[in-house]
Amino acid sequence: MSAPAVPALLLVGCGKMGGALLSGWLERGLADRIVVVEPGPGAAPFEARSAVDILTKAGPFPRDFRPAAVVLAVKPQDMAQVLPPYRRFVGEGALFLSIAAGKTLGFFARALGEEAAVVRAMPNTPAAIGRGIAVACANPRVAPEQRALAEQLLAAVGEVGWVEDEALIDAVTAVSGSGPAYVFLLIECLAKAGMAAGLPEALAARLARATVAGAGELARRSPQSAERLREDVTSPGGTTRAALDVLMAADGLEPLLRRAVLAAAKRSRELAD
């Protein structure tokens, strides 16, 4: 195993996403010591890990505890009341990495002070199996080595991309942040369509789930574009072509999905703070 990236990390919140990140960090040995602040049961699976110290409330932290990064994985509505005990780490040069939807870099500047180095990131739920993707945006206080650290921390559970324009995070939220729900809905709808065509419920659900999962994995591994992969499945005059004539009609899947993504992006802008 390579040397840890940093001596210490502080994770605030250990729910599903925080727990996924923590698992990834431990698997990769990214820190000698990780302090977790979690009042609920979310951190229980990590109690036996020697590198992890679990607190049920913020502090008091040891005077020599200087985390390289404070990772904020609490609910957006709780963020304002959670932040005050962590302001001390701004002056000690810590990076603040937030995965809270809707909480802008401006919000953190107001809450932590203009000197705070903050990265805002939008991950998604496949991080739970190490197959997520996160897109991040840094404020001007983030040094190159802190940006690299943020990428390491996020890459522990999947792919990482960056944007310089924070406004694009709303579109990211609409596509990848909310996107898993669209895929799960596709599985539901495909199964119901199979049942309408006469399949037993259990078989229709199994076929829908395996087909979507397999097609997604093929798309991930293949160097071909999604368009090319679709064309490879489609024979002229065949069954797939008959279905695609419906899905690719003027009022078909593409305009419907566009409206859905734009609605999600609009809501993301409305929730921004």
C-alpha positions in Angstrom: 0.0 0.0 0.0 1.3 3.5 -0.8 1.9 6.1 1.8 -1.3 7.9 3.1 -2.1 11.1 1.2 -2.5 13.1 4.5 -2.0 12.5 8.2 -5.6 13.3 9.2 -9.1 13.9 7.8 -12.3 15.1 9.4 -15.6 13.7 8.1 -18.8 15.6 9.3 -21.7 13.3 8.7 -21.6 9.6 8.0 -24.9 8.8 6.2 -25.0 6.9 3.0 -22.7 9.2 1.0 -20.4 10.0 3.9 -20.1 6.3 4.7 -19.4 5.5 1.1 -16.6 8.0 1.0 -15.2 6.8 4.3 -15.1 3.2 3.0 -13.3 4.3 -0.1 -10.7 6.3 1.9 -10.0 3.4 4.2 -9.7 0.9 1.3 -7.1 3.2 -0.3 -5.4 4.2 2.9 -5.7 7.9 2.2 -5.1 9.0 5.8 -3.4 7.8 9.0 -6.3 9.1 11.0 -9.9 9.9 10.2 -12.2 11.6 12.8 -15.9 11.2 12.1 -18.6 13.4 13.7 -21.9 11.5 13.5 -24.6 11.7 16.2 -26.6 8.8 14.6 -25.9 5.2 13.9 -24.3 5.8 10.5 -20.7 5.4 11.7 -21.4 2.1 13.6 -19.9 -0.1 10.8 -16.6 1.7 11.2 -16.2 1.5 15.0 -13.7 -1.3 14.9 -11.4 0.4 12.4 -8.2 1.4 14.0 -7.8 4.5 11.8 -11.2 5.9 12.7 -12.2 7.9 15.7 -16.0 8.5 16.1 -17.5 11.4 17.9 -21.2 12.0 18.5 -20.8 15.8 18.5 -18.3 18.4 17.3 -15.3 18.5 19.6 -13.6 19.2 21.7 -10.9 18.2 19.3 -7.4 17.6 20.5 -5.2 20.7 20.2 -2.8 18.9 17.9 -5.6 17.7 15.5 -5.1 19.5 12.2 -7.0 17.8 9.4 -5.9 18.4 5.9 -9.6 18.4 4.9 -12.9 18.8 6.5 -15.5 16.9 4.5 -19.0 18.1 5.0 -21.5 15.3 4.3 -24.5 16.5 6.3 -28.0 17.4 5.0 -28.2 20.8 3.3 -30.8 22.1 5.7 -28.6 21.3 8.6 -25.4 22.9 7.3 -25.7 26.4 8.7 -26.1 25.1 12.3 -23.4 22.5 11.9 -20.6 24.7 10.6 -19.6 27.0 13.5 -17.4 24.5 15.5 -15.3 23.9 12.4 -14.4 27.5 11.7 -11.2 27.1 13.7 -9.8 24.8 10.9 -9.9 27.6 8.4 -7.0 29.4 10.1 -5.1 26.1 10.2 -5.2 25.7 6.4 -7.8 23.0 6.1 -9.6 22.3 2.8 -13.4 22.3 3.2 -15.0 19.8 0.8 -18.8 19.9 0.7 -21.1 17.4 -0.9 -24.3 19.1 0.2 -26.7 19.9 -2.7 -27.6 23.5 -3.1 -25.0 25.0 -0.8 -23.0 27.4 -2.9 -19.4 28.6 -2.5 -20.9 32.0 -1.5 -22.8 30.3 1.3 -19.5 28.8 2.7 -17.7 32.2 2.3 -20.4 33.8 4.5 -20.5 30.9 7.0 -16.7 30.2 7.3 -15.2 33.5 6.2 -13.6 34.7 2.9 -10.3 33.0 3.7 -11.8 29.5 3.7 -10.6 27.2 0.9 -13.8 25.4 -0.3 -14.5 22.8 -2.9 -18.2 22.2 -3.7 -18.9 18.7 -5.2 -22.0 16.9 -6.5 -21.5 13.1 -6.3 -24.2 10.5 -7.0 -25.5 7.4 -5.3 -23.5 4.8 -7.3 -20.6 5.9 -5.1 -22.0 3.3 -2.7 -20.5 0.6 -4.9 -17.4 2.7 -6.0 -19.0 3.5 -9.4 -20.1 7.1 -8.8 -19.2 10.2 -10.6 -18.7 13.6 -8.9 -18.2 17.0 -10.4 -16.5 19.7 -8.3 -15.9 23.4 -8.3 -13.3 25.2 -6.3 -13.2 28.7 -4.9 -10.1 30.9 -5.5 -8.7 30.1 -2.1 -8.1 26.5 -3.0 -4.4 25.8 -3.7 -3.3 23.3 -6.3 -2.3 20.7 -3.8 -5.8 21.1 -2.1 -7.5 20.6 -5.4 -5.5 17.4 -5.9 -6.5 16.2 -2.4 -10.1 16.9 -3.2 -9.8 14.8 -6.3 -8.2 12.0 -4.4 -11.0 12.0 -1.8 -13.8 12.0 -4.4 -12.0 9.5 -6.7 -12.1 6.9 -3.9 -15.7 6.2 -4.9 -15.7 6.8 -8.7 -14.9 9.3 -11.4 -14.2 13.0 -10.9 -14.8 16.0 -13.2 -14.3 19.7 -12.6 -16.1 22.9 -13.7 -14.8 26.4 -13.3 -18.3 28.0 -13.6 -20.2 27.1 -10.5 -23.5 27.7 -12.3 -22.9 24.5 -14.2 -23.4 22.5 -11.0 -27.1 22.9 -11.4 -26.9 21.1 -14.7 -24.6 18.5 -13.2 -27.2 17.9 -10.4 -29.9 17.4 -13.0 -27.9 14.9 -15.1 -25.8 12.8 -12.8 -27.0 13.8 -9.3 -30.6 13.0 -10.0 -29.8 10.7 -13.0 -29.8 7.4 -11.0 -33.5 8.0 -10.2 -34.2 8.3 -14.0 -32.5 5.0 -14.6 -34.3 3.2 -11.8 -37.6 4.6 -13.2 -36.6 3.1 -16.6 -36.2 -0.3 -14.9 -39.7 0.1 -13.4 -41.3 1.1 -16.6 -39.5 -1.6 -18.7 -40.7 -4.2 -16.2 -44.3 -2.9 -16.4 -44.2 -2.9 -20.1 -43.0 -6.5 -20.1 -45.9 -7.4 -17.9 -48.2 -5.7 -20.3 -46.8 -7.9 -23.0 -47.6 -11.0 -21.0 -44.5 -11.7 -18.9 -44.9 -12.8 -15.2 -44.1 -10.0 -12.8 -40.9 -11.6 -11.3 -39.5 -12.4 -14.8 -40.3 -9.0 -16.2 -38.5 -7.3 -13.2 -35.5 -9.6 -13.6 -35.2 -9.0 -17.3 -35.5 -5.2 -16.9 -33.0 -4.9 -14.1 -30.4 -7.2 -15.8 -30.9 -5.5 -19.2 -30.3 -2.0 -17.9 -27.4 -3.0 -15.7 -25.8 -5.0 -18.6 -26.3 -2.3 -21.1 -24.8 0.3 -18.8 -21.7 -1.9 -18.2 -21.3 -2.4 -21.9 -21.5 1.4 -22.5 -18.9 1.9 -19.7 -16.5 -0.6 -21.2 -17.0 0.0 -24.9 -14.9 2.7 -26.8 -18.0 3.1 -29.0 -20.4 6.0 -28.6 -23.9 5.4 -27.2 -25.3 6.2 -30.6 -23.1 3.5 -32.2 -24.0 0.9 -29.6 -27.6 1.6 -30.2 -27.2 1.2 -34.0 -25.4 -2.1 -33.5 -28.5 -3.5 -31.7 -30.9 -2.2 -34.4 -31.6 -4.2 -37.5 -33.6 -2.5 -40.3 -37.2 -3.6 -40.1 -36.6 -5.6 -36.9 -38.1 -5.6 -33.5 -35.7 -3.0 -32.0 -36.4 -0.6 -34.9 -40.2 -0.9 -34.3 -39.6 0.1 -30.6 -37.2 2.9 -31.5 -39.7 4.4 -33.9 -41.8 5.0 -30.9 -39.1 6.1 -28.5 -37.4 8.4 -31.1 -40.5 10.1 -32.4 -40.9 13.8 -32.1 -42.7 13.4 -28.9 -40.6 10.5 -27.7 -37.9 9.9 -25.1 -35.5 12.7 -26.0 -37.8 15.7 -25.6 -39.3 14.1 -22.5 -35.9 13.6 -20.9 -34.8 17.1 -21.9 -37.8 18.6 -20.1 -37.1 16.5 -17.0 -33.4 17.5 -16.8 -34.3 21.2 -17.3 -36.9 21.0 -14.6 -34.4 19.4 -12.2 -31.8 22.1 -13.1 -34.4 24.8 -12.5 -35.2 23.4 -9.1 -31.5 23.2 -8.2 -31.1 26.9 -8.9 -34.2 27.6 -6.8 -32.7 25.7 -3.9 -29.3 27.3 -4.1 -28.1 29.2 -1.1 
